[in-house]
Amino acid sequence: MEFYPEYELKPQLFSEFPLDWSEIFGNQKPIHVEIGFGNGEFASYYCNKNPQINYVGLELSITSMIKAQKKLKSKNIKNAKLILVDGKFGLREFFDNETIEKVIMNFPIPWYKNSHANRRIVLKEFFEVLSVVLKKDGYFELLSDQEWYIIESRNNAETTGFFKVFPVEKNPLREFITRYERKWINFGRNIYRLTIQKKSSGNIERLIGGVKEMPHAKGKITIEKINYINEMVFKDYEKTFVVKGVYKKLEKDEYIIKVISSDRDFVQHYFLILYNKGNEWTLKLDSESNPYRTPAVKWSVKKLMEVLS
Ligand SMILES: C[S@@+](CC[C@H](N)C(=O)[O-])C[C@H]1O[C@@H](n2cnc3c(N)ncnc32)[C@H](O)[C@@H]1O
């Protein structure tokens, strides 16, 4: 399998958030973001046609990430970066206020069932984030084969009061047809497009920001307590974490603790390392795992140390 590391960006390795995109791309071109780039067909077309912009793609699927890298490489694209991340998290955490010229979302999964409604990307909070990260007069464009989804998104955008909302277009003329678009057209479905333009900014709270620190805690502990922390669940308002395994290194006083944490709906898996030096124990992120230093991650280190003390 071929990888093209020049396209994939791993923000976990960066020390400051939001990211400095002019430094990453080495120029000041306007930033366009696509959420859910799928196989990357649209990305390679768009980047090729618009060399005057910098493209950032956010996608959850590893398979899509690999396919999209190949597509970009086949056209020798120079103005694209791809990130494996939940688009909702990425848009909020990686982009500073008023830095994006356009956000595009082609055929997101609509999550039909009411019980899955909270998985939809275009909820009210998403539009609040958009209102902050888009430049004044910047655009958001959403395509879907589901009219109800477009209407729901339009209503959510309208409610915030931060956007000029254009009338929904039915079967708009499109310069490029994406893979899913082709599929829905072949099924005989209509295509709907929602376009909104940012007019003013809301307020958002980011989870990560400033300079990255390596959360760690030191102190005296009662090591026998380690036997009881497995499967323990900790909750504090929007932060939750659970211990999903405790492993002892055979040769020394050292433990690896597997943790799953969530901040609101953003879930991360990582390992902590607990070791003894002299008379003091240290608990910190294992160097092999690289979660974003969200409040839940920092809290898991602090709280577990408290529990073991
Ligand atoms: C129906 S496909 C559309 C793919 C492509 N845009 C197209 O039009 O052919 C939806 C894509 O969104 C991705 N996706 C779903 N939820 C996401 C999220 N929260 N953040 C980023 N990508 C997401 C999926 O992995 C999938 O590749």
The ligand as a Gaussian input file, in Angstrom:
#p B3LYP/6-31G(d) Opt

LIG

0 1
 C      -21.943000       9.835000       1.942000
 S      -20.226000      10.082000       1.997000
 C      -19.938000      11.407000       0.838000
 C      -18.520000      11.397000       0.318000
 C      -18.195000      12.509000      -0.713000
 N      -18.285000      13.832000      -0.119000
 C      -19.090000      12.407000      -1.915000
 O      -19.925000      13.299000      -2.115000
 O      -18.942000      11.433000      -2.685000
 C      -20.003000      10.885000       3.566000
 C      -18.541000      10.974000       3.996000
 O      -18.463000      11.750000       5.188000
 C      -17.580000      11.114000       6.096000
 N      -17.996000      11.534000       7.446000
 C      -19.075000      11.125000       8.159000
 N      -19.154000      11.761000       9.339000
 C      -18.091000      12.612000       9.373000
 C      -17.590000      13.536000      10.327000
 N      -18.220000      13.718000      11.494000
 N      -16.466000      14.215000      10.033000
 C      -15.809000      14.032000       8.865000
 N      -16.224000      13.157000       7.922000
 C      -17.340000      12.463000       8.163000
 C      -17.747000       9.633000       5.828000
 O      -16.638000       8.892000       6.277000
 C      -17.899000       9.630000       4.319000
 O      -16.662000       9.538000       3.662000

